[in-house]
Amino acid sequence: MPDHRDRCATALHAHHLVARRVTARGTQHHVGREAVLVADGGEFGQWAQACVSAPTRLINGPGGSIGSAVPFAIAAKLARPQATVVAMLGDGTFGFHMAEYDTAVRARLPFVGVVGNDQCWNAEHQIQLRAYGAARAHGCELLPTRYDRVAAALGGHGEQRTTRAELEPALERAAVCGLPACVNVAIERLAAPAVHA
Ligand SMILES: Cc1ncc(C[n+]2csc(CCOP(=O)(O)OP(=O)(O)O)c2C)c(N)n1
């Protein structure tokens, strides 16, 4: 299992992807208008919010409703066809609206989905650990599901990645493939970053 640096690396590589695509477009003016980050889900979404900046961000805040990342990414691409749209979401969160990859394929609206796959509803798991301890944590396990294959089966692009070295090229391929993409990234279960004033 990759360590916590992979979770940061996932977020930061997505950041670089957004930044590079935007930079390639030339002007700072465009930088202000043409990249969209969607961050959704529990702990992984919080890492994305903390680590990744973009000219436009659609986030669910510190404790909002989860699940809307794929529909949000589709809407963002529809609204801004020239933009690189990157959606970072947890594996549990992916399950809410994964069939919308079908919509994205039919509507020809490509985006890069990055699933932080810790095989867990980790935000709930972390609450249980804090409140009750590991011995009483239960009901949050998920499976090592190949969400990348879900995207591929629906006509999109899918890749499973387990190491940092694989990640950036996979994100690049996802960004240029012209299809709704899902890069399914194995990560460690880690609590969201905390900021103390
Ligand atoms: C619609 C909705 N259902 C449930 C929740 C409660 N909730 C918040 S984070 C979370 C777990 C998300 O798990 P996952 O997407 O796998 O991300 P992880 O925490 O593992 O990084 C849940 C169930 C919520 N905020 N909104």
The ligand as an SDF file (V2000), in Angstrom:
LIG
                    3D

 26 27  0  0  0  0  0  0  0  0999 V2000
  -24.7980   12.6060    0.5370 C   0  0  0  0  0  0  0  0  0  0  0  0
  -23.8680   12.3350    1.6940 C   0  0  0  0  0  0  0  0  0  0  0  0
  -23.8680   11.1020    2.2380 N   0  0  0  0  0  0  0  0  0  0  0  0
  -23.0240   10.8280    3.2480 C   0  0  0  0  0  0  0  0  0  0  0  0
  -22.2000   11.7940    3.7470 C   0  0  0  0  0  0  0  0  0  0  0  0
  -21.2870   11.4840    4.9190 C   0  0  0  0  0  0  0  0  0  0  0  0
  -19.9170   11.2950    4.4510 N   0  0  0  0  0  0  0  0  0  0  0  0
  -19.0310   12.3070    4.4090 C   0  0  0  0  0  0  0  0  0  0  0  0
  -17.5150   11.8490    3.8910 S   0  0  0  0  0  0  0  0  0  0  0  0
  -18.0390   10.2350    3.7270 C   0  0  0  0  0  0  0  0  0  0  0  0
  -17.0700    9.1420    3.2810 C   0  0  0  0  0  0  0  0  0  0  0  0
  -16.5430    9.3590    1.8950 C   0  0  0  0  0  0  0  0  0  0  0  0
  -15.7450    8.2530    1.5360 O   0  0  0  0  0  0  0  0  0  0  0  0
  -14.8440    8.2860    0.2540 P   0  0  0  0  0  0  0  0  0  0  0  0
  -15.5190    8.9710   -0.8570 O   0  0  0  0  0  0  0  0  0  0  0  0
  -14.3700    6.9160   -0.0110 O   0  0  0  0  0  0  0  0  0  0  0  0
  -13.6390    9.2480    0.6740 O   0  0  0  0  0  0  0  0  0  0  0  0
  -12.5610    9.0020    1.8330 P   0  0  0  0  0  0  0  0  0  0  0  0
  -13.1270    9.6150    3.0600 O   0  0  0  0  0  0  0  0  0  0  0  0
  -12.3600    7.5130    1.9520 O   0  0  0  0  0  0  0  0  0  0  0  0
  -11.3310    9.7000    1.3600 O   0  0  0  0  0  0  0  0  0  0  0  0
  -19.3810   10.0920    4.0560 C   0  0  0  0  0  0  0  0  0  0  0  0
  -20.1420    8.8110    4.0110 C   0  0  0  0  0  0  0  0  0  0  0  0
  -22.2360   13.0920    3.1620 C   0  0  0  0  0  0  0  0  0  0  0  0
  -21.4500   14.0930    3.5760 N   0  0  0  0  0  0  0  0  0  0  0  0
  -23.0740   13.3300    2.1190 N   0  0  0  0  0  0  0  0  0  0  0  0
  1  2  1  0
  2  3  1  0
  2 26  2  0
  3  4  2  0
  4  5  1  0
  5  6  1  0
  5 24  2  0
  6  7  1  0
  7  8  2  0
  7 22  1  0
  8  9  1  0
  9 10  1  0
 10 11  1  0
 10 22  2  0
 11 12  1  0
 12 13  1  0
 13 14  1  0
 14 15  2  0
 14 16  1  0
 14 17  1  0
 17 18  1  0
 18 19  2  0
 18 20  1  0
 18 21  1  0
 22 23  1  0
 24 25  1  0
 24 26  1  0
M  CHG  1   7   1
M  END
$$$$
